[in-house]
């Protein structure tokens, strides 16, 4: 298995970016709301080439399928002027079929059904005017947690299969889709409203063996304004299960991570700016860092309202990606559909440049093009130099049904025999996937 843990946030983030995912209302009055939630995703994948990432495959191609169904209930209940109670309970059934993925993580026989959400919370409504509406929000239980745009924490979504560690890390299907993203145990206190100063204090515990069942404390301090958000994040990993640590996770216990981030338009309507710098203090392995800068522009008054952006990111040789995830659509923080999922780099020991274009020829259809250039910092640890071009579409057939085809061309500089990861050759890989999603 690669030194970098492979992580994929549920494709629901992409579904919600393209359609208005919601819930089916079972009961509603002035104080009470009860909803049924359903989300179903099925995906087909084909890769002309296989990769040595997990050390379980041979030269050739792979074709496989993944799917999941998440189903449950959520509610909120007004407490007669004493705030609002809320909660959710959900189950998730997932599976993989076919050859298994091109990295050799899954074998296509993974199946399971487990509890995904089980949480309760309380919001203050207008009880504390100085903190704004719902200026105090307390929750606990099994739930998904994100910080910022997922650069450090975007849910507990690493979803390994049976082909690694003799199946000890298997989460039951869906390596790419990664539908299981809830932390097993959480205690969260959120202070502040939607504008101005706000803060989060959290204790999170993972039951994910692929994440070494890490336990961590998280603190954030943000200022939110119309022009953008500036935030500080502190993460202290207090414990890991040493029976499951990967080489990169050996120094995770007692690791402190500090980050400064900003995102917004700086008061310019069509501008998008984003950046984050994360610095890690590892107990026995020194310091590591990961950072990026991104700028984009939307041509709102032009046909199809196209947008273009450029991002430069750099991750040091031993940088720990923690629980990063995909919250803004393709490319965040999985840079390259082939590279980020199968071939590498995995946001470690690399410099990555991304150029992105997107346009909407119809209200229900958007088209996107992503280009990446990958450069390895320390090639003695493996060479993942190369480039990738991904063309994708998002078609909202109805408000609840979306289809997302993608075709990628990945060109590595080196084969696995010469220090790379592509098995048998360094030919251009034609990769394709088709994702079908339903949400209610």
Protein Blocks (a to p, Z undefined) as FASTA:
>chain_A
ZZbdcddddfklmmmmmpccddddfbdcfkbccdddddddddddddfbdcfklopaccdd
dddddddddddddddddeehnajadddddddddddehjbpakomagolaccdddfbdcdd
ddekjmlmmnoghkbccdedjddddehjhlmbgcjfbccdfkgghhmmpgoiajlnomal
cdfbdcdddeddfehjdddddddddfbfkloopacdddddddddfkbccdddddddfbdc
fklccfklmmmgopacdddddddjeopakbccdddddddddfklopadddddddddddfk
bghiiadddddddddfklcekjaccfebghiacehjklmmmnopahiaiacddddddddf
bfkbccdddddddddfblmnopabdcdddddddddfbfkbccdddddddddfbdfknopa
bghiacdcddddddddddZZ
